[in-house]
Amino acid sequence: MITASTGSTYAGVLGIGSYRPRRIVPNSEILEQIDSSDEWIQTRSGIKERRWASDDETVLMMSVNAAKGALADSGIDPSEIGCVIVSTVTHLYQTPAIATQVAVAVGAPTAAAFDISAACAGFCYGVAMANDLVRGGSAKYVLAIGVERLSDITDRTDRSTAFIFADGAGAAIVGPTDEPGIGPVVWGSDGTQHQVISQRESWQEVFGNHNWPHLTMDGNPVFRWASFEMAKTAQQALDVAGVKAEQLDLFVPHQANMRITDAMRRALKLPEHVKVARDIERQGNTSAASIPLAITAMREAGEAKSGDLALIIGFGAGLVYAAQVIRLP
């Protein structure tokens, strides 16, 4: 008879860390290559500036720095990490997974390690998987990372996307808790709309030349889908967690667009006391990294504190989505 593994009854986020690239890129620099205006960019997206990584700020380097911050925040020894999950679409190698190198660099060289590709929902996917791994007994502590260098695959002459994307990394340590710290995930996909956010060229098409593939996005259908359908998903995440909107302290959606954030806030009828993440204004859209980056920004600004109840939701290319309620470490 096979012995079944058992883990902790409950799991939660024990620590959060992030890394922001040093280079600040204002809208004025973006406008050097596209026909637009600062007013148009801010009105359409809420973005005033973004961070782009320098040569030394690799996917690995940013991941490790964010992970070390999360480890320090949690007080967990790196050797206790049993699994490393990295969500990214910009580790530009098919194999091996960047998670294996992260595991070694943070001091968990024998941890299970793998990458996932869930675009802007990636951090929420990672937290959901980490929660199940801890509760199922596959790992006592899990390191979940969202990291992107989207500036590498952004067409800086494309008026519809050049101003949106940015770089950065965020990480969380998930482990056993005495009470539920992570609500059930509500996740899924809508592959019928896979083309509205996609890589423009396949690797086969670019093989042998010197042009990188670029991201492309059909903004109007993405806006409609994210603003309205994702509000329903966020409400479902509240419902399955048994949490009412008035019990929340924070709403931290993927930092895709300020107008999407506002539309979701209205649809959810969030009370005034619920603080809403607006990190996109200074950071841009960092895909899988945006939620942990936004949480750390709120903590640093004094808008979030230990024990706060937060609704997080990620959504993006695929189209994929995931949402859950978490309690902050």
BARO-561021 format. One record per residue (C-alpha): residue in three letters; z, y, x. Coordinates in steps of 0.2 Angstrom, whole numbers, padded with zeros to 4 digits, always signed. Last residue first. Example, Ala and Ser with C-alpha at 12.3 -4.5 7.8 and 13.67 -1.06 7.14 Angstrom:
BEGIN
Ser+0036-0005+0068 Ala+0039-0022+0062 
//
This chain:
BEGIN
Pro+0033+0193+0015 Leu+0023+0199+0000 Arg+0024+0188-0016 Ile+0007+0182-0021 Val-0003+0182-0037 Gln-0020+0174-0036 Ala-0039+0177-0037 Ala-0055+0169-0031 Tyr-0073+0173-0032 Val-0090+0167-0027 Leu-0108+0173-0030 Gly-0114+0167-0018 Ala-0110+0183-0010 Gly-0095+0192-0015 Phe-0078+0192-0024 Gly-0060+0193-0018 Ile-0044+0195-0029 Ile-0026+0199-0025 Leu-0012+0202-0038 Ala+0003+0208-0028 Leu+0022+0205-0032 Asp+0033+0215-0019 Gly+0046+0205-0010 Ser+0044+0214+0006 Lys+0037+0231+0004 Ala+0021+0240-0001 Glu+0017+0259-0002 Gly+0026+0263+0014 Ala+0010+0269+0022 Glu+0012+0254+0035 Arg+0014+0242+0021 Met-0001+0249+0011 Ala-0012+0248+0027 Thr-0006+0230+0030 Ile-0011+0225+0012 Ala-0028+0233+0014 Leu-0032+0224+0030 Pro-0026+0208+0022 Ile-0038+0211+0007 Ser-0053+0217+0017 Ala-0055+0203+0030 Ala-0066+0192+0020 Ser-0079+0206+0017 Thr-0075+0221+0029 Asn-0081+0234+0017 Gly-0077+0251+0024 Gln-0061+0255+0033 Arg-0056+0273+0029 Glu-0060+0275+0010 Ile-0061+0256+0009 Asp-0042+0255+0010 Arg-0040+0260-0008 Ala-0026+0247-0013 Val-0019+0250-0030 Lys+0000+0254-0033 Val+0006+0248-0050 His+0018+0261-0056 Glu+0005+0268-0067 Pro+0003+0253-0078 Leu-0012+0242-0076 Lys-0024+0241-0091 Leu-0033+0226-0083 Ala-0050+0234-0088 Arg-0044+0251-0081 Arg-0039+0244-0064 Met-0055+0234-0064 Ala-0066+0249-0067 Asp-0056+0259-0054 Thr-0058+0245-0040 Ile-0077+0244-0044 Arg-0079+0263-0042 Met-0070+0262-0026 Asn-0082+0249-0019 Ala-0080+0232-0010 Gln-0062+0233-0004 His-0058+0215-0011 Pro-0044+0219-0024 Val-0026+0222-0020 Phe-0016+0227-0035 Leu+0002+0230-0031 Asp+0020+0230-0039 Leu+0016+0218-0053 Gln+0028+0215-0068 Glu+0019+0227-0079 Ala+0003+0217-0078 Lys+0012+0201-0084 Val+0015+0186-0073 Gly+0015+0168-0079 Ala+0004+0163-0064 Val-0009+0155-0075 Asp-0010+0172-0085 Leu-0010+0183-0070 Ala-0024+0174-0062 Gln-0034+0174-0079 Gln-0032+0193-0079 Ala-0040+0194-0062 Thr-0054+0182-0067 Lys-0057+0194-0083 Ala-0057+0209-0071 Met-0070+0199-0060 Glu-0082+0198-0075 Phe-0082+0217-0078 Ser-0082+0227-0062 Ala-0089+0213-0051 Trp-0103+0208-0062 Arg-0109+0225-0066 Phe-0108+0232-0048 Val-0117+0216-0042 Pro-0130+0218-0055 Asn-0133+0237-0049 Gly-0131+0234-0030 Asp-0145+0222-0026 Met-0138+0217-0009 Thr-0146+0213+0008 Leu-0138+0207+0024 His-0148+0206+0039 Pro-0155+0192+0051 Trp-0155+0198+0069 Asn-0172+0202+0077 His-0176+0196+0094 Asn-0189+0183+0090 Gly-0189+0164+0093 Phe-0179+0159+0078 Val-0179+0173+0065 Glu-0187+0164+0051 Gln-0178+0148+0054 Trp-0161+0157+0054 Ser-0166+0163+0037 Glu-0170+0181+0033 Arg-0162+0193+0020 Gln-0144+0186+0021 Ser-0138+0187+0003 Ile-0130+0197-0011 Val-0141+0198-0027 Gln-0149+0181-0023 His-0135+0169-0027 Gln-0135+0175-0045 Thr-0137+0158-0053 Gly-0125+0152-0041 Asp-0110+0159-0051 Ser-0095+0153-0042 Gly-0077+0148-0045 Trp-0059+0153-0042 Val-0043+0155-0052 Val-0029+0151-0039 Pro-0012+0146-0045 Gly+0002+0158-0040 Ile+0008+0160-0022 Gly+0027+0163-0018 Pro+0035+0150-0029 Glu+0053+0148-0025 Asp+0062+0140-0010 Thr+0047+0143+0002 Pro+0037+0132+0013 Gly+0023+0140+0023 Val+0008+0151+0023 Ile+0005+0163+0038 Ala-0008+0176+0034 Ala-0022+0185+0044 Gly-0033+0200+0043 Ala-0048+0205+0054 Gly-0060+0219+0056 Asp-0078+0225+0055 Ala-0088+0236+0043 Phe-0101+0236+0029 Ile-0106+0249+0016 Phe-0115+0264+0024 Ala-0131+0254+0029 Thr-0132+0244+0013 Ser-0143+0253+0000 Arg-0152+0265+0013 Asp-0157+0251+0024 Thr-0160+0259+0041 Arg-0144+0252+0049 Asp-0148+0235+0044 Thr-0131+0226+0045 Ile-0130+0210+0053 Asp-0120+0214+0069 Ser-0110+0228+0059 Leu-0103+0214+0048 Arg-0092+0209+0062 Glu-0080+0199+0050 Val-0063+0191+0050 Gly-0052+0183+0036 Ile-0038+0172+0043 Ala-0027+0158+0036 Leu-0014+0151+0048 Val-0005+0136+0040 Tyr+0013+0130+0041 Lys+0020+0113+0036 Ala+0003+0105+0036 Ser-0005+0090+0026 Gly+0011+0089+0015 Gly+0003+0092-0001 Arg+0013+0108-0004 Val+0008+0115+0013 Leu-0010+0110+0012 Asp-0012+0116-0006 Asn-0005+0133-0002 Ala-0016+0134+0013 Met-0031+0130+0003 Ala-0027+0144-0009 Val-0024+0156+0005 Gly-0040+0152+0013 Tyr-0050+0154-0003 Cys-0041+0171-0006 Phe-0046+0176+0012 Gly-0064+0170+0009 Ala-0068+0179-0007 Cys-0078+0192+0002 Ala-0090+0179+0010 Ala-0084+0161+0006 Ser-0090+0153+0022 Ile-0076+0142+0029 Asp-0071+0138+0047 Phe-0061+0124+0053 Ala-0045+0119+0063 Ala-0032+0105+0063 Ala-0019+0111+0075 Thr-0018+0103+0092 Pro-0020+0119+0102 Ala-0007+0129+0092 Gly-0003+0143+0105 Val-0012+0158+0098 Ala-0027+0156+0109 Val-0029+0137+0106 Ala-0029+0139+0088 Val-0041+0153+0088 Gln-0054+0143+0099 Thr-0054+0129+0086 Ala-0055+0142+0071 Ile-0071+0148+0079 Ala-0080+0133+0072 Pro-0091+0123+0084 Thr-0104+0125+0078 Gln-0117+0135+0068 Tyr-0114+0150+0079 Leu-0115+0168+0073 His-0097+0170+0069 Thr-0102+0183+0056 Val-0100+0174+0039 Thr-0081+0172+0041 Ser-0066+0163+0034 Val-0055+0155+0047 Ile-0043+0141+0043 Val-0030+0135+0056 Cys-0019+0120+0052 Gly-0003+0113+0058 Ile+0006+0129+0065 Glu+0023+0124+0071 Ser+0017+0127+0090 Pro+0014+0145+0085 Asp+0033+0148+0082 Ile+0036+0156+0065 Gly+0045+0173+0064 Ser+0034+0178+0050 Asp+0029+0195+0055 Ala+0027+0190+0073 Leu+0015+0176+0067 Ala+0005+0188+0056 Gly+0003+0200+0071 Lys-0002+0186+0082 Ala-0015+0180+0069 Ala-0023+0198+0068 Asn-0024+0199+0087 Val-0032+0181+0088 Ser-0044+0185+0074 Met-0050+0201+0082 Met-0053+0193+0099 Leu-0062+0178+0092 Val-0074+0188+0081 Thr-0077+0199+0096 Glu-0069+0216+0100 Asp-0076+0217+0118 Asp-0093+0223+0113 Ser-0086+0237+0101 Ala-0082+0234+0083 Trp-0086+0245+0069 Arg-0073+0254+0058 Arg-0078+0264+0043 Glu-0078+0282+0037 Lys-0078+0292+0021 Ile-0081+0277+0009 Gly-0078+0280-0010 Ser-0093+0269-0014 Arg-0106+0279-0024 Thr-0098+0296-0024 Gln-0093+0295-0006 Ile-0110+0289-0001 Trp-0119+0303-0011 Glu-0108+0317-0005 Asp-0111+0312+0013 Ser-0129+0313+0010 Ser-0144+0301+0010 Asp-0160+0298+0020 Ile-0155+0284+0032 Gln-0154+0283+0051 Glu-0143+0299+0056 Leu-0134+0298+0040 Ile-0124+0283+0046 Glu-0117+0295+0060 Ser-0112+0308+0047 Asn-0103+0295+0036 Pro-0090+0293+0050 Val-0089+0278+0062 Ile-0072+0275+0069 Arg-0072+0264+0084 Arg-0055+0256+0089 Pro-0058+0240+0078 Arg-0044+0236+0065 Tyr-0034+0221+0067 Ser-0022+0213+0054 Gly-0006+0204+0052 Ile+0003+0196+0037 Gly+0019+0184+0037 Leu+0027+0172+0026 Val+0015+0170+0012 Gly+0022+0157+0000 Ala+0024+0138-0003 Tyr+0033+0128-0016 Thr+0038+0110-0018 Ser+0035+0107+0000 Gly+0026+0092+0006 Thr+0023+0074+0002 Ser+0010+0062+0010 Ala+0007+0046+0000 Thr+0010+0029+0009 Ile-0005+0017+0007 Met+0000+0000+0000 
//
